[in-house]
Amino acid sequence: MSVFSRAVAAIGGGYVVAALSTALLASLLPMAPADAVMSATMLSFAVYTCAVIWVFAARTAWHAWIGLVMPGVLLGFGLLASRGAA
């Protein structure tokens, strides 16, 4: 069950963290909008890879989930704040 939970965290949680980081970076990078989106999208592959590595390197499945939820919440608040400022 622990491996299944980690796999779900890696696939689903990693995707959510990567998508949120892409959206936040695309809105914050100081360049042309098309270039910002392309740069943020390319960086999202690194973010997703790091999230997957984190999930399987964490001591327990709970630590893996917490390690994805906390950055996800912070990125979500950052995205909301950047949208409100624009």
C-alpha positions in Angstrom: 0.0 0.0 0.0 2.9 2.3 0.7 4.3 1.9 -2.8 0.9 2.6 -4.3 0.5 5.7 -2.2 4.0 6.9 -3.3 3.2 6.2 -6.9 0.0 8.2 -6.8 1.9 11.0 -5.0 4.6 10.9 -7.6 2.3 10.9 -10.6 -0.6 13.1 -9.4 1.1 15.2 -6.8 4.2 15.8 -8.9 2.0 16.9 -11.8 0.1 19.4 -9.6 3.3 20.8 -8.2 4.9 21.1 -11.7 1.8 22.7 -13.1 1.5 25.2 -10.3 5.2 26.1 -10.6 4.8 26.5 -14.4 1.8 28.9 -14.0 3.6 30.9 -11.3 6.9 31.2 -13.2 5.1 32.1 -16.4 3.4 35.0 -14.7 6.5 36.2 -12.8 9.4 35.8 -15.3 10.4 39.2 -16.7 10.4 38.5 -20.4 8.0 38.4 -23.3 4.9 36.3 -22.5 5.7 33.6 -25.0 9.3 33.3 -23.8 8.1 33.2 -20.2 5.7 30.4 -20.9 8.3 28.4 -22.8 10.9 28.9 -20.1 8.5 28.0 -17.3 7.4 24.9 -19.2 10.9 23.7 -19.7 11.7 24.2 -16.0 8.5 22.2 -15.1 10.2 19.0 -16.3 13.0 19.6 -13.7 10.4 20.3 -11.0 8.4 17.2 -11.9 11.6 15.1 -11.8 12.6 16.5 -8.4 9.1 15.8 -7.1 9.3 12.2 -8.2 12.7 11.7 -6.7 11.5 13.3 -3.4 8.5 11.0 -3.2 10.6 7.8 -3.4 13.4 9.2 -1.3 11.2 10.2 1.6 11.2 8.1 4.7 7.5 7.4 4.8 4.6 7.8 2.4 3.2 10.5 4.8 6.5 12.5 4.5 6.2 12.2 0.7 2.7 13.6 0.7 3.5 16.4 3.1 6.6 17.2 1.0 4.3 17.7 -2.0 1.3 19.3 -0.3 3.3 22.1 1.4 5.1 23.4 -1.8 1.8 22.9 -3.7 0.0 25.2 -1.2 2.7 27.8 -1.2 2.8 27.8 -5.0 -1.0 28.1 -5.1 -0.9 31.1 -2.7 1.9 32.6 -4.8 -0.1 32.2 -8.0 -3.2 33.7 -6.4 -1.2 36.6 -5.1 0.5 37.2 -8.5 -2.9 37.1 -10.3 -4.3 39.6 -7.8 -1.4 41.9 -8.3 -1.7 41.9 -12.1 
